[in-house]
């Protein structure tokens, strides 16, 4: 397991834990706004990464930062305590990844994320048209995220995954259906 995948898995676990608390309180969007505010504040700090690493090694030093941040930003007790848990678990160096993971999880749960897999050499103008179409379909929420990937085995076309649905417009799947139909007729 690489360092990046470990960090991603760690951030995801913390994000899921906070999401459960937010959902239990019925305040997911409020928690999300506070986490985004914390992230922006921490990102804007001069020498932030060095401080976060220090706080991961010496959590007592970071507690003052968390208290000041919580007071200045008006954070609810649950978010403040969550930051302290991260701090006392020596994970404050991962705080920005955890915040990003929480935001991504909230978007996934709300259904704002479309995963689009294109075949190799899919025309850029067609990608743009597809992105525009996906945004139009989801017009009640302009914060649509489109995660793009490429799969050479698709031969041509694309696949769109949204929540638990897969819409497959690839040449590979058309050939597979044709093969199955021909076998059934034989």
SEDRENGU-925560 format. One line per field, with one value per atom (N, C-alpha, C, O): atom name; x negated, y negated, z; residue number from 0. Coordinates in Angstrom, 1 decimal. Each point is the difference from the previous one (the first is absolute). Example, Ala and Ser with C-alpha at 12.3 -4.5 7.8 and 13.67 -1.06 7.14 Angstrom:
name	[N/CA/C/O/N/CA/C/O]
c1	[-13.2/0.9/-0.9/-1.0/1.4/-0.9/0.8/-0.5]
c2	[5.7/-1.2/-1.2/0.0/-1.1/-1.1/-1.1/-1.1]
c3	[7.8/0.0/0.0/0.7/-1.4/0.0/0.8/0.1]
resi	[0/0/0/0/1/1/1/1]
// end
This chain:
name	[N/CA/C/O/N/CA/C/O/N/CA/C/O/N/CA/C/O/N/CA/C/O/N/CA/C/O/N/CA/C/O/N/CA/C/O/N/CA/C/O/N/CA/C/O/N/CA/C/O/N/CA/C/O/N/CA/C/O/N/CA/C/O/N/CA/C/O/N/CA/C/O/N/CA/C/O/N/CA/C/O/N/CA/C/O/N/CA/C/O/N/CA/C/O/N/CA/C/O/N/CA/C/O/N/CA/C/O/N/CA/C/O/N/CA/C/O/N/CA/C/O/N/CA/C/O/N/CA/C/O/N/CA/C/O/N/CA/C/O/N/CA/C/O/N/CA/C/O/N/CA/C/O/N/CA/C/O/N/CA/C/O/N/CA/C/O/N/CA/C/O/N/CA/C/O/N/CA/C/O/N/CA/C/O/N/CA/C/O/N/CA/C/O/N/CA/C/O/N/CA/C/O/N/CA/C/O/N/CA/C/O/N/CA/C/O/N/CA/C/O/N/CA/C/O/N/CA/C/O/N/CA/C/O/N/CA/C/O/N/CA/C/O/N/CA/C/O/N/CA/C/O/N/CA/C/O/N/CA/C/O/N/CA/C/O/N/CA/C/O/N/CA/C/O/N/CA/C/O/N/CA/C/O/N/CA/C/O/N/CA/C/O/N/CA/C/O/N/CA/C/O/N/CA/C/O/N/CA/C/O/N/CA/C/O/N/CA/C/O/N/CA/C/O/N/CA/C/O/N/CA/C/O/N/CA/C/O/N/CA/C/O/N/CA/C/O/N/CA/C/O/N/CA/C/O/N/CA/C/O/N/CA/C/O/N/CA/C/O/N/CA/C/O/N/CA/C/O/N/CA/C/O/N/CA/C/O/N/CA/C/O/N/CA/C/O/N/CA/C/O/N/CA/C/O/N/CA/C/O/N/CA/C/O/N/CA/C/O/N/CA/C/O/N/CA/C/O/N/CA/C/O/N/CA/C/O/N/CA/C/O/N/CA/C/O/N/CA/C/O/N/CA/C/O/N/CA/C/O/N/CA/C/O/N/CA/C/O/N/CA/C/O/N/CA/C/O/N/CA/C/O/N/CA/C/O/N/CA/C/O/N/CA/C/O/N/CA/C/O/N/CA/C/O/N/CA/C/O/N/CA/C/O/N/CA/C/O/N/CA/C/O/N/CA/C/O/N/CA/C/O/N/CA/C/O/N/CA/C/O/N/CA/C/O/N/CA/C/O/N/CA/C/O/N/CA/C/O/N/CA/C/O/N/CA/C/O/N/CA/C/O/N/CA/C/O/N/CA/C/O/N/CA/C/O/N/CA/C/O/N/CA/C/O/N/CA/C/O/N/CA/C/O/N/CA/C/O/N/CA/C/O/N/CA/C/O/N/CA/C/O/N/CA/C/O/N/CA/C/O/N/CA/C/O/N/CA/C/O/N/CA/C/O/N/CA/C/O/N/CA/C/O/N/CA/C/O/N/CA/C/O/N/CA/C/O/N/CA/C/O/N/CA/C/O/N/CA/C/O/N/CA/C/O/N/CA/C/O/N/CA/C/O/N/CA/C/O/N/CA/C/O/N/CA/C/O/N/CA/C/O/N/CA/C/O/N/CA/C/O/N/CA/C/O/N/CA/C/O/N/CA/C/O/N/CA/C/O/N/CA/C/O/N/CA/C/O/N/CA/C/O/N/CA/C/O/N/CA/C/O/N/CA/C/O/N/CA/C/O/N/CA/C/O/N/CA/C/O/N/CA/C/O/N/CA/C/O/N/CA/C/O/N/CA/C/O/N/CA/C/O/N/CA/C/O/N/CA/C/O/N/CA/C/O/N/CA/C/O/N/CA/C/O/N/CA/C/O/N/CA/C/O/N/CA/C/O]
c1	[-0.8/0.8/-0.9/-0.9/1.2/-0.8/0.4/1.0/-1.9/0.3/1.3/0.8/-0.7/1.2/1.3/1.0/-1.0/1.2/0.3/1.2/-2.3/0.2/0.7/0.9/-1.5/0.5/1.5/0.8/-0.5/1.4/0.9/1.1/-1.5/0.9/0.2/1.0/-2.1/0.1/0.9/0.9/-1.0/0.8/1.5/0.9/-0.7/1.3/0.7/1.2/-2.0/0.6/0.4/1.1/-1.9/0.3/1.2/0.9/-0.9/1.2/1.3/1.0/-1.1/1.2/0.5/1.2/-2.1/0.4/0.7/1.0/-1.6/0.7/1.3/1.0/-0.9/1.3/1.1/1.1/-1.5/1.0/0.5/1.2/-2.1/0.5/0.9/1.0/-1.5/0.8/1.4/1.0/-1.0/1.3/0.9/1.2/-1.8/0.8/0.6/1.2/-1.9/0.5/0.9/0.7/-0.6/0.8/-0.6/0.8/-2.1/-0.6/-1.2/-1.0/1.1/-1.1/-0.4/-1.2/2.1/-0.5/-0.6/-0.9/1.3/-0.6/-1.4/-0.9/0.7/-1.3/-0.9/-1.2/1.7/-0.8/-0.5/-1.1/2.0/-0.4/-1.1/-1.0/1.1/-1.0/-1.3/-1.1/1.1/-1.2/-0.7/-1.2/2.0/-0.6/-0.6/-1.1/1.7/-0.6/-1.3/-0.9/0.9/-1.2/-1.1/-1.2/1.5/-1.0/-0.6/-1.2/2.1/-0.5/-0.9/-1.0/1.4/-0.8/-1.3/-1.0/0.9/-1.2/-0.9/-1.2/1.8/-0.8/-0.6/-1.1/1.7/-0.5/-1.1/-0.6/0.4/-1.0/-1.5/-0.3/-0.5/-1.4/-0.7/0.2/-1.0/-0.7/1.0/-0.4/1.6/1.0/-0.5/0.2/-0.7/-0.4/-1.0/0.0/-1.0/-1.0/0.7/-0.3/1.2/0.8/0.8/0.0/0.7/0.8/-0.8/0.4/-1.6/-0.9/-0.4/-0.1/-0.2/-0.5/1.1/-0.2/1.5/1.1/0.3/0.5/-0.8/0.2/-1.0/0.3/-1.5/-1.0/0.2/-0.2/0.7/0.2/1.4/0.2/0.8/1.4/0.4/0.8/-1.5/0.3/-0.2/0.8/-1.8/-0.3/1.2/0.3/0.3/1.1/1.3/0.9/-0.7/1.3/0.4/1.1/-2.1/0.3/0.4/1.0/-1.6/0.5/1.4/0.8/-0.5/1.4/1.0/1.0/-1.3/0.9/0.2/1.1/-2.2/0.1/0.8/0.8/-1.1/0.7/1.5/0.8/-0.5/1.4/0.7/1.2/-1.8/0.6/0.2/1.0/-2.1/0.0/1.0/0.7/-0.6/0.9/1.4/0.9/-0.7/1.3/0.4/1.1/-2.1/0.3/0.9/-0.2/1.0/0.8/-0.9/-1.1/1.6/-0.8/-0.5/-1.1/2.0/-0.4/-1.2/-0.8/0.8/-1.1/-1.3/-1.0/1.2/-1.2/-0.6/-1.2/2.1/-0.5/-0.6/-0.9/1.5/-0.6/-1.4/-0.9/0.7/-1.4/-0.9/-1.2/1.7/-0.9/-0.3/-1.1/2.1/-0.2/-1.1/-0.9/0.9/-1.0/-1.4/-1.0/1.0/-1.2/-0.5/-1.2/2.0/-0.5/-0.3/-0.7/1.2/-0.4/-1.2/-0.4/-0.3/-1.2/0.2/-0.9/2.0/0.4/0.2/0.5/-0.9/0.3/-0.7/0.4/-1.5/-0.7/0.9/-0.3/1.3/0.9/1.3/0.9/-0.8/1.3/0.6/1.2/-2.0/0.5/0.6/1.0/-1.7/0.5/1.3/0.9/-0.8/1.2/1.2/1.1/-1.4/1.1/0.4/1.2/-2.1/0.3/0.8/1.0/-1.4/0.7/1.5/0.9/-0.7/1.3/0.9/1.1/-1.7/0.8/0.3/1.2/-2.1/0.3/1.0/0.9/-0.9/1.0/1.4/0.9/-0.8/1.3/0.5/1.2/-2.1/0.4/0.5/1.0/-1.7/0.4/1.3/0.9/-0.6/1.2/1.2/1.1/-1.3/1.0/0.2/1.0/-1.8/0.2/-0.5/0.5/-1.4/-0.6/-1.1/-0.5/0.0/-1.2/0.4/0.7/-1.2/0.1/-1.4/-0.9/0.8/-1.3/0.1/0.9/-1.7/0.1/-1.3/-1.1/1.2/-1.1/0.0/1.0/-2.0/0.0/-0.9/-1.0/1.3/-1.0/-1.2/0.1/-1.1/-1.2/0.4/0.8/-1.4/0.2/1.4/0.5/0.2/1.4/-0.1/-0.8/1.5/-0.2/0.3/1.0/-1.8/0.1/1.3/0.6/-0.1/1.2/1.2/1.0/-1.1/1.1/0.0/1.0/-2.2/-0.1/0.6/0.8/-1.0/0.5/1.6/0.7/-0.2/1.4/0.6/1.1/-1.7/0.5/0.0/0.9/-2.0/-0.1/1.2/0.7/-0.5/1.1/1.4/0.8/-0.6/1.2/0.2/1.2/-2.2/0.1/0.4/0.8/-1.4/0.4/1.4/0.7/-0.2/1.3/1.0/1.1/-1.3/0.8/0.2/1.0/-2.1/0.0/0.1/-0.7/1.6/0.1/0.4/-0.2/0.8/0.3/-1.2/0.1/-1.2/-1.2/-1.2/-0.5/0.1/-1.1/-1.4/-1.0/0.9/-1.3/-0.3/-0.5/0.8/-0.2/-1.5/-0.7/0.2/-1.4/-0.1/0.8/-1.7/-0.1/-1.5/-0.9/0.8/-1.2/-0.3/0.8/-1.9/-0.2/-1.2/-0.9/1.1/-1.0/-0.1/0.9/-1.9/-0.1/-0.2/-0.8/1.5/-0.2/-0.1/0.9/-2.1/-0.3/0.8/0.2/0.3/0.7/1.5/0.6/-0.2/1.4/0.1/1.1/-2.2/-0.1/0.5/-0.8/1.9/0.6/1.1/0.5/0.0/1.1/-0.4/-1.1/2.1/-0.3/1.0/1.0/-1.3/0.9/0.2/-0.9/2.1/0.3/0.6/0.9/-1.6/0.5/0.5/-0.8/2.0/0.6/0.8/0.9/-1.4/0.5/-0.1/-1.2/2.2/-0.1/0.3/0.0/0.2/0.4/-1.2/-0.9/0.8/-1.1/0.7/0.8/-1.1/0.5/-1.1/-1.0/1.0/-1.1/0.3/0.8/-1.5/0.1/-1.3/-0.4/-0.3/-1.3/0.2/1.0/-1.9/0.0/-0.2/0.6/-1.4/-0.3/1.3/0.2/0.7/1.2/1.0/0.7/-0.7/0.9/-0.5/0.9/-2.2/-0.5/0.4/0.3/-0.4/0.3/1.5/0.3/0.6/1.4/0.3/0.8/-1.5/0.2/-0.4/0.6/-1.8/-0.5/1.0/0.2/0.3/1.0/1.2/0.6/-0.1/1.2/-0.2/0.9/-2.1/-0.3/-0.1/0.4/-1.0/-0.1/1.4/0.2/0.7/1.3/0.8/0.9/-1.2/0.7/-0.5/0.7/-1.9/-0.7/0.6/-0.4]
c2	[1.2/-1.2/-1.2/-0.2/-0.7/-1.3/-1.0/0.2/-1.1/-1.1/-0.7/-0.3/-0.1/-0.7/0.8/-0.6/1.9/0.7/0.2/0.0/0.1/0.0/-1.3/0.0/-1.1/-1.3/-0.2/-0.5/1.0/-0.1/0.9/-0.5/1.7/0.8/-0.5/0.0/-0.6/-0.6/-1.2/-0.2/-0.7/-1.2/0.5/-0.7/1.7/0.5/0.5/-0.2/0.9/0.5/-1.1/0.0/-1.0/-1.1/-0.8/-0.4/0.2/-0.7/0.8/-0.6/1.9/0.8/-0.1/-0.1/0.1/-0.2/-1.3/-0.1/-1.0/-1.3/0.0/-0.6/1.2/0.0/0.7/-0.4/1.5/0.7/-0.9/-0.1/-0.7/-0.9/-1.1/-0.3/-0.2/-1.1/0.5/-0.7/1.9/0.6/0.2/-0.2/0.7/0.3/-1.3/0.0/-1.1/-1.3/-0.7/-1.0/1.6/-0.6/-1.3/-0.9/0.7/-1.2/0.2/-0.7/1.5/0.3/-1.2/-0.3/-0.5/-1.2/-1.0/-0.7/0.6/-1.0/0.5/-0.8/2.1/0.5/-0.2/-0.4/0.7/-0.2/-1.4/-0.3/-0.7/-1.4/-0.3/-0.7/1.2/-0.2/0.6/-0.6/1.8/0.7/-0.7/-0.1/-0.4/-0.8/-1.3/-0.4/-0.2/-1.2/0.3/-0.8/1.9/0.4/0.3/-0.5/1.2/0.3/-1.3/-0.1/-0.8/-1.3/-0.7/-0.6/0.5/-0.7/0.7/-0.7/2.0/0.7/-0.1/-0.2/0.2/-0.1/-1.4/-0.1/-0.9/-1.3/-0.4/-1.0/1.9/-0.2/0.1/0.9/-1.9/0.0/1.2/0.1/0.6/1.2/1.0/0.7/-0.6/0.9/1.5/0.6/-0.1/1.4/0.3/1.1/-2.0/0.2/0.1/0.8/-1.8/0.0/1.3/0.6/-0.2/1.2/1.2/0.9/-0.8/1.2/-0.1/1.0/-2.2/-0.2/0.4/0.7/-1.1/0.3/1.5/0.5/0.1/1.5/0.7/1.0/-1.6/0.5/-0.5/0.8/-2.0/-0.6/-0.6/-1.2/2.1/-0.5/-1.1/-0.8/0.8/-1.1/-1.4/-0.9/0.8/-1.3/-0.4/-1.2/2.2/-0.2/-0.3/-0.6/0.9/-0.2/-1.4/-0.4/-0.5/-1.4/-0.5/-0.8/1.3/-0.4/0.4/-0.7/1.9/0.5/-0.8/-0.4/0.0/-0.8/-1.4/-0.4/-0.2/-1.3/0.1/-0.9/1.9/0.2/0.2/-0.6/1.4/0.3/-1.3/-0.2/-0.6/-1.2/-1.0/-0.6/0.4/-1.0/0.3/-0.8/2.1/0.5/0.3/0.3/-0.3/0.4/1.4/0.3/0.6/1.4/0.6/-0.3/1.2/0.8/0.9/0.4/0.1/0.8/1.3/0.4/0.2/1.3/-0.2/0.9/-1.9/-0.3/-0.3/0.5/-1.3/-0.3/1.3/0.2/0.6/1.2/1.0/0.7/-0.7/0.8/-0.4/0.8/-2.1/-0.5/0.4/0.3/-0.3/0.4/1.5/0.4/0.4/1.4/0.3/0.8/-1.5/0.1/-0.4/0.7/-1.8/-0.5/1.0/0.4/0.1/1.0/1.4/0.7/-0.4/1.2/-0.2/0.9/-2.0/-0.3/0.1/0.4/-1.0/0.0/-1.4/-0.1/-0.9/-1.3/-0.4/-0.9/1.6/-0.2/0.4/-0.4/1.1/0.5/-0.8/0.4/-1.5/-0.7/-0.5/0.1/-0.6/-0.5/1.1/-0.1/1.3/1.1/0.5/0.5/-0.5/0.4/-0.9/0.5/-1.8/-1.0/0.2/0.0/0.3/0.2/1.3/0.1/0.9/1.3/-0.1/0.6/-1.4/-0.3/-0.7/0.4/-1.4/-0.7/0.9/0.0/0.9/0.9/1.0/0.4/0.1/1.0/-0.7/0.7/-1.9/-0.7/-0.1/0.2/-0.6/-0.1/1.4/0.1/1.0/1.3/0.4/0.5/-0.8/0.4/-0.8/0.6/-1.9/-0.8/0.3/-0.5/1.3/0.4/-1.1/0.0/-0.8/-1.0/0.5/-0.8/2.0/0.4/1.0/1.0/-1.2/0.8/0.6/-0.8/2.1/0.6/0.3/0.9/-1.5/0.2/0.7/-0.5/1.6/0.7/-0.1/0.5/-1.0/-0.2/1.0/0.5/-0.1/0.8/-0.8/-1.2/1.8/-0.7/-0.8/0.5/-1.7/-0.8/-0.5/-0.3/0.2/-0.6/-1.5/-0.6/0.1/-1.4/-1.0/0.2/-1.2/-1.0/-0.8/-0.3/0.0/-0.7/0.8/-0.5/1.9/0.9/0.1/0.0/-0.1/0.0/-1.2/0.0/-1.1/-1.3/0.0/-0.4/1.0/0.1/0.9/-0.3/1.4/0.9/-0.7/0.1/-0.8/-0.7/-1.0/-0.1/-0.7/-0.9/0.7/-0.5/1.6/0.7/0.5/0.0/0.5/0.5/-1.1/0.2/-1.4/-1.1/-0.5/-0.4/0.5/-0.4/1.0/-0.5/1.8/1.0/-0.3/0.3/-0.7/-0.3/-1.5/-0.5/-0.1/-1.5/-0.5/-1.2/2.0/-0.5/-0.2/-0.6/1.2/-0.2/-0.2/0.9/-2.2/-0.3/0.4/-0.2/0.8/0.4/1.5/0.8/-0.5/1.4/0.2/-0.9/2.0/0.4/1.1/1.0/-1.1/1.1/0.5/-0.7/2.0/0.6/0.8/1.0/-1.3/0.6/1.0/-0.1/1.2/1.0/0.5/-0.3/1.1/0.6/1.5/0.5/0.2/1.5/0.4/-0.1/0.5/0.4/1.2/0.2/0.6/1.2/-0.3/0.9/-2.1/-0.4/-0.1/0.0/0.0/-0.1/-1.4/-0.6/0.2/-1.3/-0.3/0.9/-2.1/-0.4/-0.3/-0.4/0.5/-0.4/0.7/0.6/-0.6/0.5/-1.2/-0.7/0.6/-0.9/0.7/0.8/-1.0/0.6/-1.1/-0.9/1.0/-1.0/0.8/0.7/-0.9/0.7/1.5/0.4/0.4/1.4/0.4/1.2/-2.2/0.3/-0.1/-0.9/1.8/0.0/-0.1/0.8/-1.9/-0.2/0.3/-0.8/1.8/0.5/-0.3/0.7/-1.6/-0.3/0.3/-0.8/1.8/0.4/1.0/0.8/-0.8/1.0/1.4/1.0/-0.9/1.3/0.6/1.2/-1.9/0.6/0.3/0.9/-1.8/0.3/1.3/0.8/-0.6/1.3/1.2/1.1/-1.3/1.1/0.3/1.2/-2.2/0.3/0.7/0.9/-1.3/0.6/1.4/0.9/-0.6/1.4/0.8/1.2/-1.7/0.8/0.3/1.1/-2.1/0.2/1.0/0.8/-0.8/0.9/1.5/0.9/-0.8/1.3/0.6/1.2/-2.1/0.4/0.4/0.9/-1.4/0.3/1.3/0.6/-0.2/1.1/1.3/1.1]
c3	[0.0/0.0/0.0/0.8/-1.7/-0.1/1.1/0.6/-0.4/1.0/-0.4/0.8/-2.1/-0.5/0.3/0.4/-0.7/0.2/1.5/0.4/0.4/1.5/0.5/0.8/-1.3/0.4/-0.4/0.7/-2.0/-0.5/0.9/0.3/0.0/0.8/1.4/0.6/0.0/1.3/0.0/0.8/-1.8/-0.1/-0.2/0.5/-1.3/-0.2/1.2/0.3/0.6/1.2/1.0/0.5/-0.4/0.8/-0.6/0.8/-2.1/-0.6/0.2/0.3/-0.4/0.2/1.5/0.2/0.7/1.4/0.2/0.7/-1.2/0.1/-0.7/0.5/-1.6/-0.8/0.9/0.0/0.6/0.9/1.1/0.2/0.4/1.0/-0.6/0.6/-1.7/-0.7/-0.4/0.2/-0.7/-0.4/1.2/0.0/1.1/1.2/0.6/0.5/-0.7/0.5/-1.1/0.3/-1.5/-1.0/-0.5/-0.5/0.5/-0.3/-1.0/0.2/-1.2/-0.9/-0.7/-0.1/-0.5/-0.7/0.9/-0.5/1.7/1.0/0.3/0.1/0.2/0.3/-1.2/0.1/-1.3/-1.2/-0.2/-0.3/0.6/-0.1/1.0/-0.3/1.5/1.0/-0.4/0.2/-0.7/-0.4/-1.1/0.0/-1.0/-1.1/0.6/-0.5/1.4/0.6/0.8/-0.1/0.8/0.7/-1.0/0.2/-1.3/-1.0/-0.6/-0.2/-0.2/-0.6/1.0/-0.4/1.6/1.0/0.2/0.1/0.0/0.2/-1.3/0.1/-1.3/-1.2/-0.1/-0.6/1.1/-0.1/1.0/-0.1/1.1/1.0/-0.6/-0.8/1.2/-0.5/0.8/1.2/-1.8/0.5/0.6/0.9/-1.5/0.5/0.1/1.0/-2.1/0.0/1.1/0.6/-0.4/1.1/1.3/0.9/-0.7/1.3/0.2/1.1/-2.1/0.1/0.3/0.9/-1.5/0.4/1.4/0.7/-0.2/1.4/0.9/1.0/-1.3/0.8/0.1/1.0/-2.1/-0.1/1.0/0.6/-0.5/1.0/1.4/0.9/-0.8/1.4/0.0/-0.1/0.4/-0.1/1.0/-0.3/1.4/1.0/-0.6/0.3/-1.2/-0.6/-1.0/-0.2/-0.4/-1.0/0.7/-0.7/1.9/0.6/0.1/-0.2/0.4/0.1/-1.4/-0.1/-1.0/-1.3/-0.2/-0.6/0.9/-0.1/0.7/-0.5/1.8/0.8/-0.6/-0.1/-0.4/-0.6/-1.3/-0.3/-0.5/-1.3/0.3/-0.7/1.6/0.3/0.5/-0.4/1.2/0.5/-1.1/-0.2/-0.6/-1.1/-1.1/-0.5/0.2/-1.1/0.5/-0.8/2.2/0.5/-0.3/-0.3/0.5/-0.3/1.1/1.2/-1.6/0.9/0.8/-0.5/1.6/1.0/-0.7/0.2/-1.0/-0.7/-0.9/-0.1/-0.7/-0.9/0.7/-0.3/1.4/0.8/0.6/0.0/0.6/0.6/-1.1/0.3/-1.4/-1.1/-0.3/-0.2/0.1/-0.3/1.2/-0.3/1.5/1.1/0.0/0.3/-0.8/-0.1/-1.0/0.2/-1.4/-1.0/0.6/-0.2/1.0/0.6/1.0/-0.1/1.0/1.0/-0.5/0.6/-1.8/-0.7/-0.9/-0.8/1.0/-0.8/-1.5/-0.7/0.3/-1.5/-0.5/-1.1/1.8/-0.4/-1.3/-0.7/0.4/-1.3/-1.2/-1.1/1.4/-1.1/0.0/-0.7/1.5/0.1/-1.3/-0.2/-0.7/-1.2/-0.9/-0.7/0.7/-0.7/0.6/-0.7/2.0/0.7/-0.4/-0.2/0.2/-0.3/-1.5/-0.3/-0.6/-1.4/-0.1/-0.8/1.5/-0.1/0.6/-0.6/1.6/0.5/-1.0/-0.2/-0.5/-1.0/-1.2/-0.5/0.1/-1.0/0.3/-0.8/2.1/0.5/0.0/-0.4/0.8/0.0/-1.4/-0.3/-0.7/-1.4/-0.5/-0.7/1.0/-0.4/0.5/-0.8/2.1/0.6/-0.6/-0.2/-0.1/-0.6/-1.5/-0.6/0.1/-1.4/-1.0/-1.1/1.5/-0.9/-0.8/-0.9/1.1/-0.7/-1.1/0.2/-1.4/-1.1/-0.4/-0.1/0.0/-0.4/-1.5/-0.3/-0.5/-1.4/-0.5/0.3/-0.9/-0.6/-1.5/-0.6/0.0/-1.4/-0.7/0.7/-1.9/-0.8/-0.4/0.0/-0.4/-0.4/-1.3/-0.8/0.7/-1.2/-0.1/-1.1/2.2/-0.1/-0.2/0.6/-1.6/-0.4/1.1/0.7/-0.6/1.1/-0.1/1.0/-2.2/-0.2/0.5/0.6/-0.8/0.5/1.5/0.7/-0.1/1.5/0.5/1.0/-1.6/0.5/-0.1/0.9/-2.1/-0.1/1.1/0.5/-0.2/1.0/1.4/0.7/-0.4/1.3/0.1/1.0/-2.1/0.0/0.2/0.7/-1.4/0.1/1.5/0.5/0.1/1.4/0.9/0.9/-1.1/0.8/-0.2/0.9/-2.2/-0.3/0.7/0.5/-0.6/0.6/1.5/0.6/0.0/1.5/0.3/0.8/-1.5/0.1/1.3/0.3/0.6/1.3/0.9/1.1/-1.5/0.8/-1.0/-0.7/0.7/-0.9/0.4/-0.7/1.9/0.5/-0.4/0.9/-2.1/-0.5/-0.2/-0.5/1.0/-0.2/-1.0/0.1/-1.0/-1.0/0.1/-0.2/0.6/0.1/-1.2/-0.4/-0.3/-1.3/0.1/0.8/-1.6/-0.1/-1.4/-0.8/0.5/-1.4/0.1/0.9/-1.7/-0.1/-1.4/-0.8/0.4/-1.4/-0.4/-1.2/2.1/-0.4/-0.5/-0.5/0.7/-0.5/-1.5/-0.5/-0.2/-1.4/-0.5/-0.8/1.1/-0.4/1.0/0.7/-0.7/0.8/1.5/0.2/0.7/1.4/0.9/-0.5/1.8/1.0/1.1/0.2/0.3/1.0/1.2/-0.1/1.3/1.2/0.9/0.3/0.2/0.9/1.1/-0.3/1.5/1.1/-0.3/-0.2/0.2/-0.3/-1.4/-0.4/-0.5/-1.4/-0.9/0.2/-1.1/-1.1/-1.3/-0.4/-0.3/-1.4/-0.9/0.0/-0.8/-0.8/-1.5/-0.6/0.1/-1.4/-0.8/-0.9/1.3/-0.5/-1.2/0.0/-0.9/-1.1/0.6/-0.5/1.6/0.6/0.5/-0.2/0.9/0.5/-1.2/0.1/-1.1/-1.2/-0.6/-0.4/0.2/-0.6/0.9/-0.5/1.8/1.0/-0.1/0.0/-0.1/-0.2/-1.3/-0.1/-0.9/-1.4/0.1/-0.6/1.2/0.1/0.8/-0.4/1.5/0.8/-0.8/0.0/-0.8/-0.8/-1.1/-0.3/-0.3/-1.1/0.6/-0.7/1.9/0.6/0.3/-0.1/0.5/0.4/-1.2/0.1/-1.3/-1.2/-0.7/-0.8/1.2/-0.7/0.3/-0.4]
resi	[0/0/0/0/1/1/1/1/2/2/2/2/3/3/3/3/4/4/4/4/5/5/5/5/6/6/6/6/7/7/7/7/8/8/8/8/9/9/9/9/10/10/10/10/11/11/11/11/12/12/12/12/13/13/13/13/14/14/14/14/15/15/15/15/16/16/16/16/17/17/17/17/18/18/18/18/19/19/19/19/20/20/20/20/21/21/21/21/22/22/22/22/23/23/23/23/24/24/24/24/25/25/25/25/26/26/26/26/27/27/27/27/28/28/28/28/29/29/29/29/30/30/30/30/31/31/31/31/32/32/32/32/33/33/33/33/34/34/34/34/35/35/35/35/36/36/36/36/37/37/37/37/38/38/38/38/39/39/39/39/40/40/40/40/41/41/41/41/42/42/42/42/43/43/43/43/44/44/44/44/45/45/45/45/46/46/46/46/47/47/47/47/48/48/48/48/49/49/49/49/50/50/50/50/51/51/51/51/52/52/52/52/53/53/53/53/54/54/54/54/55/55/55/55/56/56/56/56/57/57/57/57/58/58/58/58/59/59/59/59/60/60/60/60/61/61/61/61/62/62/62/62/63/63/63/63/64/64/64/64/65/65/65/65/66/66/66/66/67/67/67/67/68/68/68/68/69/69/69/69/70/70/70/70/71/71/71/71/72/72/72/72/73/73/73/73/74/74/74/74/75/75/75/75/76/76/76/76/77/77/77/77/78/78/78/78/79/79/79/79/80/80/80/80/81/81/81/81/82/82/82/82/83/83/83/83/84/84/84/84/85/85/85/85/86/86/86/86/87/87/87/87/88/88/88/88/89/89/89/89/90/90/90/90/91/91/91/91/92/92/92/92/93/93/93/93/94/94/94/94/95/95/95/95/96/96/96/96/97/97/97/97/98/98/98/98/99/99/99/99/100/100/100/100/101/101/101/101/102/102/102/102/103/103/103/103/104/104/104/104/105/105/105/105/106/106/106/106/107/107/107/107/108/108/108/108/109/109/109/109/110/110/110/110/111/111/111/111/112/112/112/112/113/113/113/113/114/114/114/114/115/115/115/115/116/116/116/116/117/117/117/117/118/118/118/118/119/119/119/119/120/120/120/120/121/121/121/121/122/122/122/122/123/123/123/123/124/124/124/124/125/125/125/125/126/126/126/126/127/127/127/127/128/128/128/128/129/129/129/129/130/130/130/130/131/131/131/131/132/132/132/132/133/133/133/133/134/134/134/134/135/135/135/135/136/136/136/136/137/137/137/137/138/138/138/138/139/139/139/139/140/140/140/140/141/141/141/141/142/142/142/142/143/143/143/143/144/144/144/144/145/145/145/145/146/146/146/146/147/147/147/147/148/148/148/148/149/149/149/149/150/150/150/150/151/151/151/151/152/152/152/152/153/153/153/153/154/154/154/154/155/155/155/155/156/156/156/156/157/157/157/157/158/158/158/158/159/159/159/159/160/160/160/160/161/161/161/161/162/162/162/162/163/163/163/163/164/164/164/164/165/165/165/165/166/166/166/166/167/167/167/167/168/168/168/168/169/169/169/169/170/170/170/170/171/171/171/171/172/172/172/172/173/173/173/173/174/174/174/174/175/175/175/175/176/176/176/176/177/177/177/177/178/178/178/178/179/179/179/179/180/180/180/180/181/181/181/181/182/182/182/182/183/183/183/183/184/184/184/184/185/185/185/185]
// end
